[in-house]
Amino acid sequence: MRMRLWILSLFGLFMLAGCSTISVVSDYDSSIPFGSYRSYRWSADSPAPNGNDLLARNPLIYKRIRTAVDRELQAKGFVPREKGPVDFTVSVHAGIRERVMVEQPTISFAWRQGYYRGRHGYYSGVWYDPYGPYPRMTYYEEGTLIIDIYDGRSGEMAWRGIGSGILSDYYSTESMHRDLDAAVAKVLAKFPPLTR
């Protein structure tokens, strides 16, 4: 039986070529000394079970995302700490929204040879696309992953990375996990920001 995992597939996002369709943006506070960051911990304000955050309703996906974030941060040299002061804290959020893509009709003009009232002549024909001269609407679901970094000293937000893309249906959890890991890696590729 086909398993529709769109809720679980949140960041697997991606009908086309894996994570290549993920759109990533980030922003940061330029007054933060990112070069001095060495240690981190997860923020205590994890997604509330009764909130609108998709990760609150999917604890297994939340755990998978945390594991992927830890792996990426540690690969960059950051050390996780459970106790004591840290340079920054991490928080993740996610959501899904329905989107509509409207395509305008295409019209092509062509000259064709033909007969008109028994005489050989030329006439023009207007040819529309197979769906007629009406706009086509495609409905799809877009998933968004947000990774927030808070400065450990001030508690202010220091960096935010947002990845979004088209959700896909998955037939196996392995492919979903692979896309989740790729999405997290693509978002965190912009952290820490290159500051002057």
C-alpha positions in Angstrom: 0.0 0.0 0.0 1.3 3.4 -0.9 2.3 5.4 2.1 1.6 9.1 1.9 4.1 10.7 4.3 3.6 14.4 3.4 3.4 15.3 7.0 6.5 13.3 7.9 8.3 14.3 4.7 8.3 17.9 5.6 11.8 18.7 4.4 12.3 16.0 2.0 10.6 18.6 0.0 11.4 17.9 -3.4 9.9 16.5 -6.4 12.7 17.3 -8.8 16.3 16.6 -8.1 16.7 16.0 -4.4 17.6 19.1 -2.5 18.4 21.2 -5.6 14.9 22.7 -5.5 15.3 24.0 -1.9 15.3 27.7 -1.8 17.5 29.0 1.1 17.7 32.4 2.6 19.4 33.6 5.7 19.9 36.8 7.7 22.0 37.7 10.7 22.9 40.4 13.2 26.2 41.9 12.0 27.1 43.1 15.5 27.4 39.4 16.8 31.0 38.1 16.9 30.3 34.7 15.1 34.1 34.1 15.0 34.2 33.6 18.7 31.4 30.9 18.7 32.6 27.5 20.0 29.9 25.8 22.0 26.1 25.5 21.8 23.0 23.8 23.2 19.4 23.3 22.1 17.0 25.9 23.2 14.6 24.9 26.0 11.6 26.2 24.0 11.2 23.2 21.8 8.0 23.1 19.7 4.9 23.0 22.0 2.7 19.9 21.5 -0.4 22.0 21.1 1.2 24.6 18.9 0.9 25.1 15.1 4.5 24.0 14.5 4.6 20.8 12.4 7.5 19.4 14.4 5.4 19.5 17.6 3.0 17.0 16.0 5.8 14.8 14.6 8.4 14.1 17.3 10.2 11.5 15.2 10.9 14.1 12.5 11.9 16.6 15.2 14.4 14.1 16.5 15.7 13.5 13.0 16.1 17.2 12.3 18.0 17.7 15.7 20.3 14.8 14.8 21.1 16.3 11.4 21.6 19.8 12.9 24.0 18.4 15.5 25.9 16.6 12.9 26.3 19.7 10.7 27.3 22.0 13.6 29.8 19.5 15.0 31.3 19.1 11.5 31.9 22.9 11.6 33.7 22.5 14.9 31.0 23.5 17.3 30.8 21.6 20.6 27.4 20.7 22.2 27.1 21.2 26.0 24.2 20.3 28.2 25.3 22.5 31.2 27.2 25.7 31.8 27.4 28.7 29.6 27.4 28.4 25.8 28.1 30.7 22.9 24.7 30.1 21.2 21.5 28.1 21.4 19.6 26.4 18.5 15.9 26.1 17.8 14.1 24.7 14.8 10.5 25.2 13.5 8.6 23.9 10.5 5.4 24.3 8.6 3.4 23.4 5.5 1.2 25.6 3.4 -0.8 25.1 0.2 0.3 27.0 -2.8 -1.1 27.6 -6.2 0.9 28.1 -9.4 -1.0 29.9 -12.3 0.2 29.3 -15.8 -1.0 31.6 -18.5 -2.3 29.9 -21.7 0.0 29.7 -24.6 -1.2 30.8 -28.1 0.7 30.0 -31.2 0.1 31.4 -34.7 0.7 29.4 -37.8 0.2 29.8 -41.6 -1.2 26.7 -43.2 -1.9 25.9 -46.8 -5.6 25.2 -47.5 -8.6 25.8 -49.8 -11.0 28.6 -49.5 -14.3 28.5 -51.6 -12.8 26.1 -54.0 -9.8 28.2 -54.8 -6.3 27.4 -53.7 -5.1 30.0 -51.2 -3.6 30.5 -47.7 -5.3 31.0 -44.4 -4.1 31.6 -40.9 -4.9 29.3 -38.1 -4.8 30.2 -34.4 -3.8 27.1 -32.3 -4.2 27.0 -28.5 -2.6 24.7 -26.1 -4.5 21.4 -25.2 -6.3 23.0 -22.3 -7.7 25.9 -24.2 -7.3 29.6 -23.7 -7.7 29.5 -20.0 -5.1 29.7 -17.2 -3.9 26.4 -15.7 -3.7 26.2 -12.0 -1.5 23.7 -10.2 -1.9 23.1 -6.5 1.0 21.9 -4.4 2.3 21.9 -0.8 5.3 23.9 0.2 7.3 22.9 3.3 9.5 25.3 5.3 12.3 24.6 7.7 13.5 27.4 10.0 16.7 27.1 12.0 17.3 29.9 14.5 20.5 30.7 16.3 20.4 32.8 19.5 23.4 34.5 21.0 24.3 32.9 24.4 25.3 36.2 26.0 22.5 38.5 25.0 19.7 35.9 24.3 19.0 37.9 21.1 18.5 36.2 17.7 21.8 36.1 16.0 21.1 34.2 12.8 18.1 32.7 11.0 18.2 30.2 8.0 15.0 29.3 6.1 14.8 26.5 3.6 11.6 25.9 1.6 10.5 23.7 -1.3 7.9 21.5 -2.8 6.9 18.5 -0.7 7.1 15.1 -2.1 5.4 11.8 -1.4 7.8 9.1 -0.1 7.7 5.3 -0.5 10.4 4.7 2.0 11.7 6.4 5.1 15.3 6.0 3.9 14.7 8.4 1.0 12.8 10.8 3.3 15.7 10.8 5.8 18.2 11.4 3.1 16.3 14.4 1.9 15.9 15.7 5.4 19.6 15.5 6.0 20.3 17.3 2.7 17.8 20.1 3.5 19.4 20.7 6.9 22.9 20.7 5.4 21.8 23.2 2.7 20.3 25.6 5.3 23.3 25.4 7.6 25.8 25.8 4.8 25.2 29.6 5.3 26.2 29.4 9.1 28.2 31.0 10.5 27.9 34.0 8.1 31.0 35.5 6.6 31.4 38.7 8.5 33.9 41.5 8.0 
